[in-house]
Amino acid sequence: MTRSDVPQGSSRSPHWFDPAHQADILAALDSHLSAGLPDRGPFSPRPERVRELAELATASTLPARAALLRWGALPASTRSQLLTSWFGADRRRSSAA
């Protein structure tokens, strides 16, 4: 895996090399796995894919790669909650009236 830098304008992307983000992603995936994997929803990966990504992340020696693999195993709603906790509400929303 090569490191791809986040464009300067992207303020809502996980910092794969940030230990705090890595820990949050690990905790979210552990919680997701311990709750039991439901059948695939419209915005989540298949249960077997979640398990595969979790196993690959556990075997990875690169923390940033492990965080990225775990991120891919999380449902969209969980990823959205993490992004909101890290960066707050999306500031780019327009207040069109």
N, C-alpha and C positions, 0 to 999 in steps of 0.2 A: 504494500500500500504506500502510495506517496502522499505527502501532505498537500492538500489543496487549500490555499489561503482563502478565507472568506473575503469577498469584496468589501471595500470600505463602507459602502452604503448599506450593507446587510446587517441590521442591528438585531435580528431575531434568528440567529443560527447558533446551535450549540458550539461551544469552544472545546473541541475534542481533546485538546492538550491541557485543559483546566481540570485539576484533580477534584474540585468541588462539583463540576458538571459530571465528571465520570462517576463520582459517588452517588449523585442524585439519580443518574440513569440506572446504575446497578440496583439501587434501592427500589426504584420504580419497577424494574423488571422482576426482581425477587418478589415484590408484592403481587405483581401480575401473575407470576407462576404459582405462588402459594394460594391465590384465590381460585385456581383451577382455570383451565383454558376452555372457554366456551367455543362453540362452533364459530366458524369464520363469520365475522360481521362485514358490513360493506366497507368499513375503514380500518380493518385490521387484517394482519396476515393469518394464514391457515395455522392451526395449532401445531402441526408437524414442522412447519417453517419456523415458528417461534422457538420450539425446542432445539431445532438445528442451529439457529442463530445463537441461542444461549450457550449451547455446547461449544460452538466455534469461539465465542467470546471468552469462555472459561479457559479454553486451550491457548488463547492468544497470549503472547509475551509482550505485546505492544498495548499499553493502556488506551491509547487513542483509538486504535483499531477495535479493541474490545468494546469501547464506548459506542463506536459507530455501529458495530454488529448488534449490540443490545438495543440501540435506538431503532434499528430496523425491525426489531421484534415487538416493539411497543405499539399498541393501538394509537390511532391518530388523536383520540381524546386525551390520552396520557401525555403524548408528546406536546400537545397544546398546553396542558396544565404546567408542564415543566418550563416551556418557553415563557409562559406568563409569569411564573414564579421567578425566573431569572431576569426577565427584561420588562416586566410590567405589561400593561395593555398596549396593544399596537398603537403607536403614536402616529402612524401614517394614515390612519382612518381620517377621511375628510369629514368635516362637520358641515356638509352640504345642507342647506336649508331651502 
